[in-house]
Amino acid sequence: MSEKKNILAILPESIGGRLTTSSLIAGFEQNGCNVTVYDELFDNNLEEVLKSDYDYITGYDFSGLKIKVDNNLKMPSINYFSDDIRSNTSGKYWEEYLPYLDEDDNYTFYWDKELTECEKFKNIYYLPHFVNLDIYNDSGVEPDFDVMFAGRLDTDFRLSFFEELVMKMPHLKIAWYAINRHYQDARKRANYPEIIDLCYMGFIDNEPDMARAINKSKIVFNMHSQGLSSLNYRTFQTAACKRLMISDYREELSLFNGYMPFYEDMSDLIFKIENYLEDKDAYSTITETCANIVRQNHNSKDCVDYILDIVK
């Protein structure tokens, strides 16, 4: 870039949004931008923050666009979505702000290829998740856990799947991370609450702690809950840390050129966990290859550089 851009970045209240936005913010900084962060969870000085001049406002889902519209700001907006634009997952006010995505100076970057192809906004672009490699990398620590899952057990399927996995692999150390209220909810609904107590390792709300948790696990598995074809943020975090991700099937696993394994059902997941824990050569080949793919194609610096090329 020929000149430094001044960016107003909105850090949202949602935990997943805060982690994703942190890598977005890092990407702007790595591209030499001046970034002012307004934290919706902790800050209450928005009026003062808006007195400064900015080239762009950016945020997760509708967070940045909402502030732009509500305050009649004239700067272009950069909006990164990894929730379905047309649902409450991207904000309870999504229907009110949806039409603004079609305006000339509002840019939308969408994590799901198939959903992107369904939308007709003027400025919408497919952009899979990306991570800050200064944080997500192999720290060299010896893992404490064999298997890790991070996220909600908010449906009967997800909860029973997790319980069954733990019961069928009692010889393994399995960790689960989630916000406390999701832990309490899962425990109340569980057939075996002692399993939930055994595996629950607490709540992670920041990037460094998530990177440490992933590094402390040999294998992370995914149960996707949103999108049609996309991979969630955990996929790229795990690959960048050179730990093995085993995902439920998603079309965009093709981003990893066939190296990242996926499971079809419980028995397949168990088979692959046991196989990759035992076959250290196969584990090393996959994790090294997937880490290289993230370094080359899904790092925050290059992906935000792509964003800036589009919006300039």
Residue, then its C-alpha position, 0 to 999 in steps of 0.5 A: m500500500s502506498e499510504k497507511k490506512n486508518i481502520l476502526a475495528i469493532l470487536p463484537e460481544s460474541i466469543g466466536g466473533r471476537l476470536t475471528t475479529s482478532s485475526l482480522i485486526a492483526g491482518f490490518e496491522q500486519n499490512g501497516c494500517n493504524v487500527t483503533v479497536y472499539d470493544e462492544l463488550f467492555d468499551n462505552n466511549l463510542e461517541e468519543v471514538l467516532k470523533s476521529d477520522y477513519d478510512y474504513i470501519t470493519g467488523y464481524d457479521f453486521s457489527g461494523l455496518k450497524i455502527k456505520v448506519d446508526n451513526n450516519l458514517k460516510m466511510p466504507s465498511i468491510n464486513y467479514f461474515s462467518d455466520d449465515i447472513r440471513s439468520n439470527t446467528s449474524g445478529k438479531y437485527w439482521e433483517e434491518y441492516l441486510p439491505y445496506l450490504d448492497e450499497d456501493d461502499n459496503y464490502t462483504f467477505y463471506w466464509d462459505k463458498e456455496l452461500t457466497e454464490c447464492e448472494k447477489f450483493k454488489n460487493i460480496y467476495y468468498l474468503p475462507h477463514f484465516v489466522n494470525l500466524d504470530i499466535y497460531n503456530d506449533s509451540g513445541v509443548e508436549p500435548d496433555f490431551d489426546v483429543m479436544f473439542a471446542g464449541r457448544l453441545d447445544t443439540d441432542f445430536r452433538l451432546s450424545f455424539f460427544e458422550e458416546l465418543v468419550m464412553k467408547m474411548p475411556h483410555l484417552k484423555i479428552a478435553w472439552y472447552a465451552i462457555n460456562r453456561h453451555y457447560q451447565d446446559a450440557r450437564k443438565r441434559a446429559n445422560y452421563p453428567e459425570i462425563i461432562d464434568l470429567c472433560y470440561m476444561g473451562f472457557i476460552d475467550n482469547e486467541p493466545d489461550m486458544a492456541r495454547a489449548i490446541n497445542k496441548s491436544k494431539i487431535v481436534f475434531n469438528m462438528h460443523s453447525q453453520g454454512l453449507s460447504s465451509l470450514n469453521y475457524r477451528t479448522f485453520q487454528t488447528a492446522a496452523c498449530k500443526r495439530l491434527m484436525i479430523s472434520d466432519y465432511r465439508e466440501e471445502l476440505s478441498l482447500f487442504n488438497g485431500y490431506m485433512p482427514f474427515y469422518e463419516d460417523m462415530s465408528d469412522l471417527i474412532f478408527k481415525i483417532e486410534n490410527y493417527l495416534e498410533d501412526k506418527d509418520a502419517y500424523s506428521t505428514i498430514t499436520e506438516t502439509c496442512a500447516n504449510i497450506v495455512r501459512q501459504n493461503h490462510n494467513s491474516k497478512d495475505c488475506v487482509d492484503y487481498i481485502l485491501d486490494i478489493v476495497k481501495 
